[in-house]
């Protein structure tokens, strides 16, 4: 019986860990403090400006502001995956271009 209980405990712990890893990241990471609802804005420029401001004002980031802001945008797009509607993804992809422009980087748009 002890072995069965141990297996059940391990299964339950793995499941709990798998389900809550994103919550743990949100609570313990050095991620940027983002404006509420930033990824729901309909204006790509507004999204980029908010991300830029968050990255530049962050005291916890480990990379340069541009890299931190772009990483956060990519993280959101990648985590949404196929559940992200095409229209929303297009806006977020445009926000990447706006972010590059705000930081004086070249335009690497693939979605045009």
C-alpha positions in Angstrom: 0.0 0.0 0.0 2.8 2.4 0.8 4.1 2.2 -2.8 0.7 2.9 -4.2 0.3 5.9 -2.0 3.7 7.1 -3.1 2.9 6.8 -6.7 -0.4 8.6 -6.3 1.4 11.4 -4.4 4.0 11.7 -7.2 1.3 11.8 -9.8 -0.7 14.4 -7.9 2.4 16.6 -7.3 3.4 16.4 -11.0 -0.1 17.4 -12.1 -0.3 20.3 -9.6 3.1 21.5 -10.7 2.3 21.3 -14.4 -1.0 23.2 -13.9 0.5 26.0 -11.8 4.0 26.7 -13.3 2.8 29.8 -15.1 1.3 31.2 -11.9 4.7 30.5 -10.1 6.5 32.4 -12.9 4.1 35.3 -12.6 4.7 35.5 -8.8 8.5 34.9 -8.6 10.0 36.0 -11.9 11.8 39.2 -12.8 9.2 39.9 -15.5 8.2 43.4 -16.3 5.4 45.2 -14.5 3.0 45.6 -17.4 0.1 48.0 -17.7 -3.1 46.1 -17.1 -4.7 44.9 -20.4 -1.7 45.9 -22.5 -2.1 42.9 -24.9 -5.8 43.7 -25.5 -5.3 47.2 -26.9 -6.4 47.6 -30.5 -3.7 50.0 -31.4 -0.3 48.4 -32.1 1.5 51.7 -31.4 -0.1 51.9 -27.9 0.9 48.3 -27.1 4.5 49.1 -28.1 4.6 52.3 -26.2 3.3 50.6 -23.0 5.8 47.8 -23.3 8.7 50.3 -23.9 7.7 52.3 -20.9 7.5 49.2 -18.7 10.9 47.9 -19.9 12.6 51.3 -19.4 11.1 51.8 -15.9 11.8 48.2 -14.7 14.4 47.8 -12.0 14.3 44.0 -12.2 15.0 43.3 -15.8 18.1 41.4 -16.7 18.4 42.5 -20.3 18.3 45.7 -22.3 14.9 47.4 -22.5 14.3 46.5 -26.1 15.0 42.8 -25.5 12.9 42.7 -22.4 9.9 44.4 -24.1 10.2 42.2 -27.3 10.6 39.0 -25.2 7.4 39.8 -23.2 5.4 40.4 -26.5 6.8 37.1 -28.0 6.0 35.3 -24.7 2.4 36.4 -24.9 2.0 35.4 -28.5 3.7 32.0 -28.1 1.7 31.2 -24.9 -1.6 32.0 -26.6 -0.7 29.7 -29.5 -3.5 28.6 -31.8 -6.1 30.1 -29.4 -5.0 33.5 -30.4 -7.4 34.9 -33.1 -5.7 35.9 -36.4 -6.9 39.5 -36.0 -5.4 39.8 -32.6 -2.1 38.1 -33.7 -1.9 40.6 -36.6 -2.2 43.5 -34.2 0.5 42.0 -31.9 2.8 41.4 -34.9 2.3 45.0 -35.9 3.2 46.0 -32.3 6.6 44.3 -32.8 7.3 46.6 -35.8 6.2 49.6 -33.7 8.4 48.4 -30.8 11.4 48.2 -33.2 10.6 51.7 -34.5 10.4 53.1 -31.0 13.8 51.7 -30.1 15.3 52.7 -33.5 15.8 49.1 -34.7 15.3 47.8 -38.2 11.9 46.5 -39.4 11.9 42.7 -39.6 8.3 42.2 -40.4 7.2 38.8 -41.7 3.5 39.4 -41.7 3.3 41.8 -44.6 
